[in-house]
């Protein structure tokens, strides 16, 4: 059996172009949907109306940190 050992793995590629644009539109769509949820749905996911409104008001370039990795 042959084994290959990688001592210096390549760093992850940065995301460019169309992928970033599609992610930004997706994030905007999700935030708009969050803003339209009623009180019962917000209670189901465990956030308040104020938290939902604050998240929905964020600009599209203010993405969650885990998206930027």
Predicted model as a PDB file, atoms N, CA, C, CB and O in Angstrom, pLDDT in the B-factor column:
MODEL        1                                                                  
ATOM      1  N   UNK A   1       0.842  -1.167   0.000  1.00 54.00           N  
ATOM      2  CA  UNK A   1       0.000   0.000   0.000  1.00 54.00           C  
ATOM      3  C   UNK A   1       0.895   1.240   0.000  1.00 54.00           C  
ATOM      4  CB  UNK A   1      -0.962  -0.008   1.217  1.00 54.00           C  
ATOM      5  O   UNK A   1       1.908   1.287   0.698  1.00 54.00           O  
ATOM      6  N   UNK A   2       0.514   2.226  -0.779  1.00 59.00           N  
ATOM      7  CA  UNK A   2       1.271   3.469  -0.869  1.00 59.00           C  
ATOM      8  C   UNK A   2       0.617   4.522   0.010  1.00 59.00           C  
ATOM      9  CB  UNK A   2       1.362   3.959  -2.332  1.00 59.00           C  
ATOM     10  O   UNK A   2      -0.605   4.662   0.029  1.00 59.00           O  
ATOM     11  N   UNK A   3       1.448   5.261   0.738  1.00 60.00           N  
ATOM     12  CA  UNK A   3       0.944   6.335   1.581  1.00 60.00           C  
ATOM     13  C   UNK A   3       1.574   7.649   1.143  1.00 60.00           C  
ATOM     14  CB  UNK A   3       1.236   6.054   3.077  1.00 60.00           C  
ATOM     15  O   UNK A   3       2.754   7.710   0.795  1.00 60.00           O  
ATOM     16  N   UNK A   4       0.770   8.685   1.169  1.00 61.00           N  
ATOM     17  CA  UNK A   4       1.259  10.017   0.832  1.00 61.00           C  
ATOM     18  C   UNK A   4       1.037  10.905   2.037  1.00 61.00           C  
ATOM     19  CB  UNK A   4       0.547  10.593  -0.436  1.00 61.00           C  
ATOM     20  O   UNK A   4      -0.074  10.996   2.557  1.00 61.00           O  
ATOM     21  N   UNK A   5       2.090  11.554   2.475  1.00 60.00           N  
ATOM     22  CA  UNK A   5       1.994  12.459   3.620  1.00 60.00           C  
ATOM     23  C   UNK A   5       2.169  13.895   3.131  1.00 60.00           C  
ATOM     24  CB  UNK A   5       3.061  12.108   4.707  1.00 60.00           C  
ATOM     25  O   UNK A   5       3.116  14.204   2.408  1.00 60.00           O  
ATOM     26  N   UNK A   6       1.256  14.757   3.528  1.00 59.00           N  
ATOM     27  CA  UNK A   6       1.332  16.162   3.156  1.00 59.00           C  
ATOM     28  C   UNK A   6       1.761  16.942   4.387  1.00 59.00           C  
ATOM     29  CB  UNK A   6      -0.035  16.686   2.595  1.00 59.00           C  
ATOM     30  O   UNK A   6       1.034  17.002   5.379  1.00 59.00           O  
ATOM     31  N   UNK A   7       2.931  17.534   4.320  1.00 64.00           N  
ATOM     32  CA  UNK A   7       3.460  18.262   5.467  1.00 64.00           C  
ATOM     33  C   UNK A   7       3.034  19.725   5.467  1.00 64.00           C  
ATOM     34  CB  UNK A   7       4.970  18.168   5.486  1.00 64.00           C  
ATOM     35  O   UNK A   7       2.866  20.321   6.531  1.00 64.00           O  
ATOM     36  N   UNK A   8       2.862  20.298   4.305  1.00 65.00           N  
ATOM     37  CA  UNK A   8       2.475  21.703   4.179  1.00 65.00           C  
ATOM     38  C   UNK A   8       1.209  21.804   3.332  1.00 65.00           C  
ATOM     39  CB  UNK A   8       3.628  22.546   3.551  1.00 65.00           C  
ATOM     40  O   UNK A   8       1.288  22.062   2.131  1.00 65.00           O  
ATOM     41  N   UNK A   9       0.060  21.605   3.937  1.00 60.00           N  
ATOM     42  CA  UNK A   9      -1.161  21.680   3.134  1.00 60.00           C  
ATOM     43  C   UNK A   9      -1.377  23.093   2.603  1.00 60.00           C  
ATOM     44  CB  UNK A   9      -2.375  21.236   3.962  1.00 60.00           C  
ATOM     45  O   UNK A   9      -0.954  24.074   3.216  1.00 60.00           O  
ATOM     46  N   UNK A  10      -2.025  23.178   1.480  1.00 59.00           N  
ATOM     47  CA  UNK A  10      -2.315  24.477   0.868  1.00 59.00           C  
ATOM     48  C   UNK A  10      -3.341  25.221   1.715  1.00 59.00           C  
ATOM     49  CB  UNK A  10      -2.831  24.303  -0.589  1.00 59.00           C  
ATOM     50  O   UNK A  10      -4.266  24.610   2.250  1.00 59.00           O  
ATOM     51  N   UNK A  11      -3.183  26.529   1.839  1.00 61.00           N  
ATOM     52  CA  UNK A  11      -4.186  27.301   2.574  1.00 61.00           C  
ATOM     53  C   UNK A  11      -5.500  27.301   1.793  1.00 61.00           C  
ATOM     54  CB  UNK A  11      -3.695  28.757   2.823  1.00 61.00           C  
ATOM     55  O   UNK A  11      -5.489  27.167   0.570  1.00 61.00           O  
ATOM     56  N   UNK A  12      -6.627  27.451   2.486  1.00 58.00           N  
ATOM     57  CA  UNK A  12      -7.896  27.464   1.769  1.00 58.00           C  
ATOM     58  C   UNK A  12      -7.968  28.649   0.808  1.00 58.00           C  
ATOM     59  CB  UNK A  12      -9.065  27.511   2.756  1.00 58.00           C  
ATOM     60  O   UNK A  12      -7.457  29.734   1.083  1.00 58.00           O  
ATOM     61  N   UNK A  13      -8.615  28.405  -0.315  1.00 60.00           N  
ATOM     62  CA  UNK A  13      -8.750  29.478  -1.299  1.00 60.00           C  
ATOM     63  C   UNK A  13      -9.752  30.498  -0.816  1.00 60.00           C  
ATOM     64  CB  UNK A  13      -9.171  28.924  -2.665  1.00 60.00           C  
ATOM     65  O   UNK A  13     -10.729  30.162  -0.146  1.00 60.00           O  
ATOM     66  N   UNK A  14      -9.505  31.738  -1.159  1.00 62.00           N  
ATOM     67  CA  UNK A  14     -10.477  32.785  -0.865  1.00 62.00           C  
ATOM     68  C   UNK A  14     -11.582  32.702  -1.902  1.00 62.00           C  
ATOM     69  CB  UNK A  14      -9.814  34.203  -0.857  1.00 62.00           C  
ATOM     70  O   UNK A  14     -11.371  32.276  -3.038  1.00 62.00           O  
ATOM     71  N   UNK A  15     -12.744  33.114  -1.483  1.00 60.00           N  
ATOM     72  CA  UNK A  15     -13.883  33.057  -2.383  1.00 60.00           C  
ATOM     73  C   UNK A  15     -13.965  34.351  -3.185  1.00 60.00           C  
ATOM     74  CB  UNK A  15     -15.191  32.815  -1.599  1.00 60.00           C  
ATOM     75  O   UNK A  15     -13.796  35.443  -2.643  1.00 60.00           O  
ATOM     76  N   UNK A  16     -14.220  34.216  -4.453  1.00 69.00           N  
ATOM     77  CA  UNK A  16     -14.255  35.375  -5.330  1.00 69.00           C  
ATOM     78  C   UNK A  16     -15.490  35.342  -6.208  1.00 69.00           C  
ATOM     79  CB  UNK A  16     -12.997  35.438  -6.189  1.00 69.00           C  
ATOM     80  O   UNK A  16     -16.173  34.327  -6.337  1.00 69.00           O  
ATOM     81  N   UNK A  17     -15.742  36.476  -6.794  1.00 78.00           N  
ATOM     82  CA  UNK A  17     -16.677  36.593  -7.891  1.00 78.00           C  
ATOM     83  C   UNK A  17     -18.098  36.174  -7.617  1.00 78.00           C  
ATOM     84  CB  UNK A  17     -16.191  35.827  -8.987  1.00 78.00           C  
ATOM     85  O   UNK A  17     -18.737  36.627  -6.667  1.00 78.00           O  
ATOM     86  N   UNK A  18     -18.570  35.302  -8.469  1.00 84.00           N  
ATOM     87  CA  UNK A  18     -19.968  34.909  -8.459  1.00 84.00           C  
ATOM     88  C   UNK A  18     -20.384  34.274  -7.139  1.00 84.00           C  
ATOM     89  CB  UNK A  18     -20.239  33.956  -9.589  1.00 84.00           C  
ATOM     90  O   UNK A  18     -21.497  34.515  -6.671  1.00 84.00           O  
ATOM     91  N   UNK A  19     -19.534  33.481  -6.537  1.00 83.00           N  
ATOM     92  CA  UNK A  19     -19.866  32.840  -5.267  1.00 83.00           C  
ATOM     93  C   UNK A  19     -20.132  33.872  -4.186  1.00 83.00           C  
ATOM     94  CB  UNK A  19     -18.744  31.905  -4.831  1.00 83.00           C  
ATOM     95  O   UNK A  19     -21.103  33.752  -3.438  1.00 83.00           O  
ATOM     96  N   UNK A  20     -19.290  34.875  -4.097  1.00 81.00           N  
ATOM     97  CA  UNK A  20     -19.491  35.919  -3.086  1.00 81.00           C  
ATOM     98  C   UNK A  20     -20.778  36.691  -3.349  1.00 81.00           C  
ATOM     99  CB  UNK A  20     -18.296  36.884  -3.063  1.00 81.00           C  
ATOM    100  O   UNK A  20     -21.507  37.026  -2.416  1.00 81.00           O  
ATOM    101  N   UNK A  21     -21.055  36.970  -4.612  1.00 85.00           N  
ATOM    102  CA  UNK A  21     -22.258  37.704  -4.963  1.00 85.00           C  
ATOM    103  C   UNK A  21     -23.513  36.894  -4.633  1.00 85.00           C  
ATOM    104  CB  UNK A  21     -22.238  38.070  -6.445  1.00 85.00           C  
ATOM    105  O   UNK A  21     -24.474  37.430  -4.082  1.00 85.00           O  
ATOM    106  N   UNK A  22     -23.501  35.617  -4.967  1.00 87.00           N  
ATOM    107  CA  UNK A  22     -24.647  34.761  -4.660  1.00 87.00           C  
ATOM    108  C   UNK A  22     -24.851  34.624  -3.156  1.00 87.00           C  
ATOM    109  CB  UNK A  22     -24.462  33.380  -5.288  1.00 87.00           C  
ATOM    110  O   UNK A  22     -25.987  34.616  -2.681  1.00 87.00           O  
ATOM    111  N   UNK A  23     -23.764  34.519  -2.410  1.00 85.00           N  
ATOM    112  CA  UNK A  23     -23.871  34.449  -0.947  1.00 85.00           C  
ATOM    113  C   UNK A  23     -24.455  35.734  -0.372  1.00 85.00           C  
ATOM    114  CB  UNK A  23     -22.497  34.176  -0.322  1.00 85.00           C  
ATOM    115  O   UNK A  23     -25.254  35.688   0.563  1.00 85.00           O  
ATOM    116  N   UNK A  24     -24.063  36.878  -0.924  1.00 86.00           N  
ATOM    117  CA  UNK A  24     -24.581  38.156  -0.444  1.00 86.00           C  
ATOM    118  C   UNK A  24     -26.085  38.259  -0.703  1.00 86.00           C  
ATOM    119  CB  UNK A  24     -23.841  39.325  -1.122  1.00 86.00           C  
ATOM    120  O   UNK A  24     -26.834  38.701   0.169  1.00 86.00           O  
ATOM    121  N   UNK A  25     -26.531  37.853  -1.894  1.00 90.00           N  
ATOM    122  CA  UNK A  25     -27.965  37.879  -2.190  1.00 90.00           C  
ATOM    123  C   UNK A  25     -28.732  36.900  -1.310  1.00 90.00           C  
ATOM    124  CB  UNK A  25     -28.209  37.556  -3.664  1.00 90.00           C  
ATOM    125  O   UNK A  25     -29.842  37.197  -0.869  1.00 90.00           O  
ATOM    126  N   UNK A  26     -28.149  35.742  -1.055  1.00 90.00           N  
ATOM    127  CA  UNK A  26     -28.780  34.759  -0.178  1.00 90.00           C  
ATOM    128  C   UNK A  26     -28.923  35.300   1.242  1.00 90.00           C  
ATOM    129  CB  UNK A  26     -27.972  33.458  -0.168  1.00 90.00           C  
ATOM    130  O   UNK A  26     -29.962  35.130   1.881  1.00 90.00           O  
ATOM    131  N   UNK A  27     -27.882  35.943   1.720  1.00 90.00           N  
ATOM    132  CA  UNK A  27     -27.918  36.525   3.061  1.00 90.00           C  
ATOM    133  C   UNK A  27     -28.983  37.606   3.149  1.00 90.00           C  
ATOM    134  CB  UNK A  27     -26.547  37.101   3.436  1.00 90.00           C  
ATOM    135  O   UNK A  27     -29.706  37.683   4.143  1.00 90.00           O  
ATOM    136  N   UNK A  28     -29.088  38.433   2.134  1.00 92.00           N  
ATOM    137  CA  UNK A  28     -30.109  39.491   2.119  1.00 92.00           C  
ATOM    138  C   UNK A  28     -31.511  38.885   2.120  1.00 92.00           C  
ATOM    139  CB  UNK A  28     -29.926  40.406   0.886  1.00 92.00           C  
ATOM    140  O   UNK A  28     -32.398  39.360   2.830  1.00 92.00           O  
ATOM    141  N   UNK A  29     -31.705  37.845   1.327  1.00 94.00           N  
ATOM    142  CA  UNK A  29     -33.006  37.174   1.273  1.00 94.00           C  
ATOM    143  C   UNK A  29     -33.367  36.569   2.636  1.00 94.00           C  
ATOM    144  CB  UNK A  29     -32.999  36.077   0.188  1.00 94.00           C  
ATOM    145  O   UNK A  29     -34.514  36.659   3.073  1.00 94.00           O  
ATOM    146  N   UNK A  30     -32.392  35.960   3.297  1.00 93.00           N  
ATOM    147  CA  UNK A  30     -32.632  35.364   4.610  1.00 93.00           C  
ATOM    148  C   UNK A  30     -32.990  36.425   5.640  1.00 93.00           C  
ATOM    149  CB  UNK A  30     -31.404  34.582   5.072  1.00 93.00           C  
ATOM    150  O   UNK A  30     -33.875  36.217   6.469  1.00 93.00           O  
ATOM    151  N   UNK A  31     -32.306  37.553   5.587  1.00 94.00           N  
ATOM    152  CA  UNK A  31     -32.589  38.625   6.545  1.00 94.00           C  
ATOM    153  C   UNK A  31     -33.957  39.247   6.292  1.00 94.00           C  
ATOM    154  CB  UNK A  31     -31.505  39.702   6.475  1.00 94.00           C  
ATOM    155  O   UNK A  31     -34.648  39.607   7.244  1.00 94.00           O  
ATOM    156  N   UNK A  32     -34.362  39.380   5.037  1.00 94.00           N  
ATOM    157  CA  UNK A  32     -35.702  39.891   4.731  1.00 94.00           C  
ATOM    158  C   UNK A  32     -36.767  38.921   5.220  1.00 94.00           C  
ATOM    159  CB  UNK A  32     -35.860  40.133   3.218  1.00 94.00           C  
ATOM    160  O   UNK A  32     -37.796  39.344   5.748  1.00 94.00           O  
ATOM    161  N   UNK A  33     -36.533  37.638   5.051  1.00 96.00           N  
ATOM    162  CA  UNK A  33     -37.466  36.631   5.538  1.00 96.00           C  
ATOM    163  C   UNK A  33     -37.553  36.679   7.059  1.00 96.00           C  
ATOM    164  CB  UNK A  33     -37.044  35.232   5.069  1.00 96.00           C  
ATOM    165  O   UNK A  33     -38.644  36.571   7.619  1.00 96.00           O  
ATOM    166  N   UNK A  34     -36.438  36.836   7.720  1.00 94.00           N  
ATOM    167  CA  UNK A  34     -36.422  36.948   9.178  1.00 94.00           C  
ATOM    168  C   UNK A  34     -37.254  38.140   9.638  1.00 94.00           C  
ATOM    169  CB  UNK A  34     -34.980  37.077   9.692  1.00 94.00           C  
ATOM    170  O   UNK A  34     -37.969  38.050  10.636  1.00 94.00           O  
ATOM    171  N   UNK A  35     -37.164  39.244   8.927  1.00 95.00           N  
ATOM    172  CA  UNK A  35     -37.908  40.449   9.301  1.00 95.00           C  
ATOM    173  C   UNK A  35     -39.415  40.251   9.157  1.00 95.00           C  
ATOM    174  CB  UNK A  35     -37.458  41.631   8.448  1.00 95.00           C  
ATOM    175  O   UNK A  35     -40.192  40.926   9.833  1.00 95.00           O  
ATOM    176  N   UNK A  36     -39.837  39.333   8.284  1.00 96.00           N  
ATOM    177  CA  UNK A  36     -41.270  39.104   8.063  1.00 96.00           C  
ATOM    178  C   UNK A  36     -41.879  38.061   8.986  1.00 96.00           C  
ATOM    179  CB  UNK A  36     -41.497  38.688   6.648  1.00 96.00           C  
ATOM    180  O   UNK A  36     -43.093  37.860   8.962  1.00 96.00           O  
ATOM    181  N   UNK A  37     -41.069  37.394   9.799  1.00 96.00           N  
ATOM    182  CA  UNK A  37     -41.608  36.365  10.690  1.00 96.00           C  
ATOM    183  C   UNK A  37     -42.517  36.978  11.747  1.00 96.00           C  
ATOM    184  CB  UNK A  37     -40.471  35.591  11.362  1.00 96.00           C  
ATOM    185  O   UNK A  37     -42.281  38.087  12.227  1.00 96.00           O  
ATOM    186  N   UNK A  38     -43.555  36.235  12.096  1.00 96.00           N  
ATOM    187  CA  UNK A  38     -44.461  36.717  13.142  1.00 96.00           C  
ATOM    188  C   UNK A  38     -43.915  36.340  14.528  1.00 96.00           C  
ATOM    189  CB  UNK A  38     -45.890  36.129  12.940  1.00 96.00           C  
ATOM    190  O   UNK A  38     -42.903  35.648  14.642  1.00 96.00           O  
ATOM    191  N   UNK A  39     -44.599  36.805  15.565  1.00 95.00           N  
ATOM    192  CA  UNK A  39     -44.131  36.609  16.943  1.00 95.00           C  
ATOM    193  C   UNK A  39     -44.018  35.137  17.300  1.00 95.00           C  
ATOM    194  CB  UNK A  39     -45.068  37.299  17.921  1.00 95.00           C  
ATOM    195  O   UNK A  39     -43.098  34.742  18.016  1.00 95.00           O  
ATOM    196  N   UNK A  40     -44.943  34.322  16.809  1.00 96.00           N  
ATOM    197  CA  UNK A  40     -44.911  32.884  17.128  1.00 96.00           C  
ATOM    198  C   UNK A  40     -43.683  32.210  16.512  1.00 96.00           C  
ATOM    199  CB  UNK A  40     -46.198  32.191  16.626  1.00 96.00           C  
ATOM    200  O   UNK A  40     -43.018  31.405  17.165  1.00 96.00           O  
ATOM    201  N   UNK A  41     -43.389  32.540  15.260  1.00 96.00           N  
ATOM    202  CA  UNK A  41     -42.218  31.953  14.598  1.00 96.00           C  
ATOM    203  C   UNK A  41     -40.924  32.403  15.274  1.00 96.00           C  
ATOM    204  CB  UNK A  41     -42.194  32.336  13.106  1.00 96.00           C  
ATOM    205  O   UNK A  41     -39.998  31.611  15.446  1.00 96.00           O  
ATOM    206  N   UNK A  42     -40.866  33.675  15.653  1.00 96.00           N  
ATOM    207  CA  UNK A  42     -39.671  34.161  16.348  1.00 96.00           C  
ATOM    208  C   UNK A  42     -39.491  33.453  17.688  1.00 96.00           C  
ATOM    209  CB  UNK A  42     -39.756  35.680  16.563  1.00 96.00           C  
ATOM    210  O   UNK A  42     -38.368  33.141  18.085  1.00 96.00           O  
ATOM    211  N   UNK A  43     -40.587  33.205  18.373  1.00 95.00           N  
ATOM    212  CA  UNK A  43     -40.515  32.480  19.643  1.00 95.00           C  
ATOM    213  C   UNK A  43     -40.014  31.055  19.418  1.00 95.00           C  
ATOM    214  CB  UNK A  43     -41.895  32.460  20.335  1.00 95.00           C  
ATOM    215  O   UNK A  43     -39.253  30.524  20.227  1.00 95.00           O  
ATOM    216  N   UNK A  44     -40.442  30.443  18.323  1.00 96.00           N  
ATOM    217  CA  UNK A  44     -39.996  29.084  18.006  1.00 96.00           C  
ATOM    218  C   UNK A  44     -38.489  29.003  17.796  1.00 96.00           C  
ATOM    219  CB  UNK A  44     -40.708  28.580  16.767  1.00 96.00           C  
ATOM    220  O   UNK A  44     -37.863  28.013  18.176  1.00 96.00           O  
ATOM    221  N   UNK A  45     -37.905  30.031  17.198  1.00 94.00           N  
ATOM    222  CA  UNK A  45     -36.452  29.993  16.966  1.00 94.00           C  
ATOM    223  C   UNK A  45     -35.668  30.654  18.092  1.00 94.00           C  
ATOM    224  CB  UNK A  45     -36.116  30.673  15.649  1.00 94.00           C  
ATOM    225  O   UNK A  45     -34.437  30.664  18.076  1.00 94.00           O  
ATOM    226  N   UNK A  46     -36.382  31.205  19.068  1.00 95.00           N  
ATOM    227  CA  UNK A  46     -35.721  31.686  20.277  1.00 95.00           C  
ATOM    228  C   UNK A  46     -35.120  33.071  20.208  1.00 95.00           C  
ATOM    229  CB  UNK A  46     -34.674  30.761  20.636  1.00 95.00           C  
ATOM    230  O   UNK A  46     -34.141  33.355  20.898  1.00 95.00           O  
ATOM    231  N   UNK A  47     -35.691  33.946  19.382  1.00 94.00           N  
ATOM    232  CA  UNK A  47     -35.196  35.323  19.357  1.00 94.00           C  
ATOM    233  C   UNK A  47     -36.364  36.294  19.509  1.00 94.00           C  
ATOM    234  CB  UNK A  47     -34.420  35.607  18.043  1.00 94.00           C  
ATOM    235  O   UNK A  47     -37.519  35.941  19.271  1.00 94.00           O  
ATOM    236  N   UNK A  48     -36.045  37.505  19.905  1.00 95.00           N  
ATOM    237  CA  UNK A  48     -37.068  38.530  20.098  1.00 95.00           C  
ATOM    238  C   UNK A  48     -37.247  39.334  18.803  1.00 95.00           C  
ATOM    239  CB  UNK A  48     -36.688  39.471  21.280  1.00 95.00           C  
ATOM    240  O   UNK A  48     -36.436  39.241  17.882  1.00 95.00           O  
ATOM    241  N   UNK A  49     -38.309  40.110  18.755  1.00 96.00           N  
ATOM    242  CA  UNK A  49     -38.547  40.977  17.599  1.00 96.00           C  
ATOM    243  C   UNK A  49     -37.401  41.970  17.439  1.00 96.00           C  
ATOM    244  CB  UNK A  49     -39.889  41.726  17.745  1.00 96.00           C  
ATOM    245  O   UNK A  49     -36.988  42.262  16.317  1.00 96.00           O  
ATOM    246  N   UNK A  50     -36.886  42.491  18.549  1.00 96.00           N  
ATOM    247  CA  UNK A  50     -35.784  43.453  18.483  1.00 96.00           C  
ATOM    248  C   UNK A  50     -34.530  42.813  17.883  1.00 96.00           C  
ATOM    249  CB  UNK A  50     -35.474  44.009  19.882  1.00 96.00           C  
ATOM    250  O   UNK A  50     -33.844  43.434  17.072  1.00 96.00           O  
ATOM    251  N   UNK A  51     -34.233  41.580  18.277  1.00 95.00           N  
ATOM    252  CA  UNK A  51     -33.073  40.879  17.727  1.00 95.00           C  
ATOM    253  C   UNK A  51     -33.254  40.615  16.234  1.00 95.00           C  
ATOM    254  CB  UNK A  51     -32.843  39.557  18.475  1.00 95.00           C  
ATOM    255  O   UNK A  51     -32.315  40.763  15.451  1.00 95.00           O  
ATOM    256  N   UNK A  52     -34.461  40.225  15.849  1.00 95.00           N  
ATOM    257  CA  UNK A  52     -34.744  39.960  14.433  1.00 95.00           C  
ATOM    258  C   UNK A  52     -34.609  41.236  13.611  1.00 95.00           C  
ATOM    259  CB  UNK A  52     -36.157  39.367  14.263  1.00 95.00           C  
ATOM    260  O   UNK A  52     -34.033  41.220  12.523  1.00 95.00           O  
ATOM    261  N   UNK A  53     -35.138  42.339  14.129  1.00 95.00           N  
ATOM    262  CA  UNK A  53     -35.049  43.608  13.405  1.00 95.00           C  
ATOM    263  C   UNK A  53     -33.598  44.083  13.291  1.00 95.00           C  
ATOM    264  CB  UNK A  53     -35.900  44.678  14.105  1.00 95.00           C  
ATOM    265  O   UNK A  53     -33.190  44.611  12.257  1.00 95.00           O  
ATOM    266  N   UNK A  54     -32.829  43.890  14.356  1.00 94.00           N  
ATOM    267  CA  UNK A  54     -31.414  44.289  14.325  1.00 94.00           C  
ATOM    268  C   UNK A  54     -30.646  43.459  13.295  1.00 94.00           C  
ATOM    269  CB  UNK A  54     -30.771  44.129  15.726  1.00 94.00           C  
ATOM    270  O   UNK A  54     -29.822  44.004  12.561  1.00 94.00           O  
ATOM    271  N   UNK A  55     -30.898  42.172  13.230  1.00 93.00           N  
ATOM    272  CA  UNK A  55     -30.227  41.309  12.256  1.00 93.00           C  
ATOM    273  C   UNK A  55     -30.663  41.670  10.831  1.00 93.00           C  
ATOM    274  CB  UNK A  55     -30.532  39.818  12.552  1.00 93.00           C  
ATOM    275  O   UNK A  55     -29.836  41.710   9.920  1.00 93.00           O  
ATOM    276  N   UNK A  56     -31.941  41.927  10.644  1.00 94.00           N  
ATOM    277  CA  UNK A  56     -32.459  42.257   9.313  1.00 94.00           C  
ATOM    278  C   UNK A  56     -31.918  43.595   8.812  1.00 94.00           C  
ATOM    279  CB  UNK A  56     -33.986  42.290   9.335  1.00 94.00           C  
ATOM    280  O   UNK A  56     -31.814  43.801   7.603  1.00 94.00           O  
ATOM    281  N   UNK A  57     -31.580  44.492   9.710  1.00 94.00           N  
ATOM    282  CA  UNK A  57     -31.089  45.820   9.325  1.00 94.00           C  
ATOM    283  C   UNK A  57     -29.604  45.832   8.961  1.00 94.00           C  
ATOM    284  CB  UNK A  57     -31.335  46.796  10.450  1.00 94.00           C  
ATOM    285  O   UNK A  57     -29.113  46.825   8.424  1.00 94.00           O  
ATOM    286  N   UNK A  58     -28.886  44.754   9.241  1.00 92.00           N  
ATOM    287  CA  UNK A  58     -27.454  44.720   8.928  1.00 92.00           C  
ATOM    288  C   UNK A  58     -27.231  44.730   7.421  1.00 92.00           C  
ATOM    289  CB  UNK A  58     -26.793  43.479   9.551  1.00 92.00           C  
ATOM    290  O   UNK A  58     -28.012  44.126   6.687  1.00 92.00           O  
ATOM    291  N   UNK A  59     -26.191  45.398   6.944  1.00 90.00           N  
ATOM    292  CA  UNK A  59     -25.912  45.417   5.499  1.00 90.00           C  
ATOM    293  C   UNK A  59     -25.394  44.063   5.014  1.00 90.00           C  
ATOM    294  CB  UNK A  59     -24.888  46.518   5.165  1.00 90.00           C  
ATOM    295  O   UNK A  59     -24.940  43.244   5.813  1.00 90.00           O  
ATOM    296  N   UNK A  60     -25.463  43.833   3.709  1.00 84.00           N  
ATOM    297  CA  UNK A  60     -25.091  42.517   3.185  1.00 84.00           C  
ATOM    298  C   UNK A  60     -23.605  42.219   3.340  1.00 84.00           C  
ATOM    299  CB  UNK A  60     -25.473  42.418   1.728  1.00 84.00           C  
ATOM    300  O   UNK A  60     -23.218  41.051   3.382  1.00 84.00           O  
ATOM    301  N   UNK A  61     -22.771  43.238   3.427  1.00 82.00           N  
ATOM    302  CA  UNK A  61     -21.335  42.968   3.599  1.00 82.00           C  
ATOM    303  C   UNK A  61     -20.986  42.633   5.047  1.00 82.00           C  
ATOM    304  CB  UNK A  61     -20.513  44.172   3.139  1.00 82.00           C  
ATOM    305  O   UNK A  61     -19.853  42.251   5.340  1.00 82.00           O  
ATOM    306  N   UNK A  62     -21.944  42.773   5.942  1.00 85.00           N  
ATOM    307  CA  UNK A  62     -21.739  42.421   7.346  1.00 85.00           C  
ATOM    308  C   UNK A  62     -22.205  40.985   7.556  1.00 85.00           C  
ATOM    309  CB  UNK A  62     -22.502  43.405   8.296  1.00 85.00           C  
ATOM    310  O   UNK A  62     -23.212  40.728   8.216  1.00 85.00           O  
ATOM    311  N   UNK A  63     -21.449  40.062   6.982  1.00 81.00           N  
ATOM    312  CA  UNK A  63     -21.804  38.648   7.022  1.00 81.00           C  
ATOM    313  C   UNK A  63     -21.307  38.008   8.319  1.00 81.00           C  
ATOM    314  CB  UNK A  63     -21.221  37.909   5.802  1.00 81.00           C  
ATOM    315  O   UNK A  63     -20.379  38.517   8.948  1.00 81.00           O  
ATOM    316  N   UNK A  64     -21.924  36.895   8.718  1.00 75.00           N  
ATOM    317  CA  UNK A  64     -21.422  36.181   9.903  1.00 75.00           C  
ATOM    318  C   UNK A  64     -19.959  35.786   9.719  1.00 75.00           C  
ATOM    319  CB  UNK A  64     -22.277  34.925  10.181  1.00 75.00           C  
ATOM    320  O   UNK A  64     -19.506  35.539   8.601  1.00 75.00           O  
ATOM    321  N   UNK A  65     -19.242  35.733  10.808  1.00 74.00           N  
ATOM    322  CA  UNK A  65     -17.807  35.459  10.756  1.00 74.00           C  
ATOM    323  C   UNK A  65     -17.495  34.105  10.120  1.00 74.00           C  
ATOM    324  CB  UNK A  65     -17.220  35.514  12.153  1.00 74.00           C  
ATOM    325  O   UNK A  65     -16.498  33.977   9.409  1.00 74.00           O  
ATOM    326  N   UNK A  66     -18.345  33.078  10.367  1.00 69.00           N  
ATOM    327  CA  UNK A  66     -18.038  31.764   9.831  1.00 69.00           C  
ATOM    328  C   UNK A  66     -18.187  31.722   8.305  1.00 69.00           C  
ATOM    329  CB  UNK A  66     -18.939  30.721  10.472  1.00 69.00           C  
ATOM    330  O   UNK A  66     -17.670  30.796   7.680  1.00 69.00           O  
ATOM    331  N   UNK A  67     -18.872  32.687   7.682  1.00 66.00           N  
ATOM    332  CA  UNK A  67     -18.967  32.764   6.227  1.00 66.00           C  
ATOM    333  C   UNK A  67     -17.677  33.260   5.615  1.00 66.00           C  
ATOM    334  CB  UNK A  67     -20.111  33.666   5.815  1.00 66.00           C  
ATOM    335  O   UNK A  67     -17.410  33.002   4.442  1.00 66.00           O  
ATOM    336  N   UNK A  68     -16.878  33.963   6.383  1.00 60.00           N  
ATOM    337  CA  UNK A  68     -15.686  34.601   5.853  1.00 60.00           C  
ATOM    338  C   UNK A  68     -14.468  33.697   5.905  1.00 60.00           C  
ATOM    339  CB  UNK A  68     -15.409  35.863   6.603  1.00 60.00           C  
ATOM    340  O   UNK A  68     -13.374  34.126   5.539  1.00 60.00           O  
ATOM    341  N   UNK A  69     -14.626  32.479   6.343  1.00 54.00           N  
ATOM    342  CA  UNK A  69     -13.493  31.550   6.440  1.00 54.00           C  
ATOM    343  C   UNK A  69     -13.372  30.729   5.188  1.00 54.00           C  
ATOM    344  CB  UNK A  69     -13.639  30.633   7.648  1.00 54.00           C  
ATOM    345  O   UNK A  69     -12.477  29.891   5.084  1.00 54.00           O  
TER     346      UNK A  69                                                      
ENDMDL                                                                          
END                                                                             
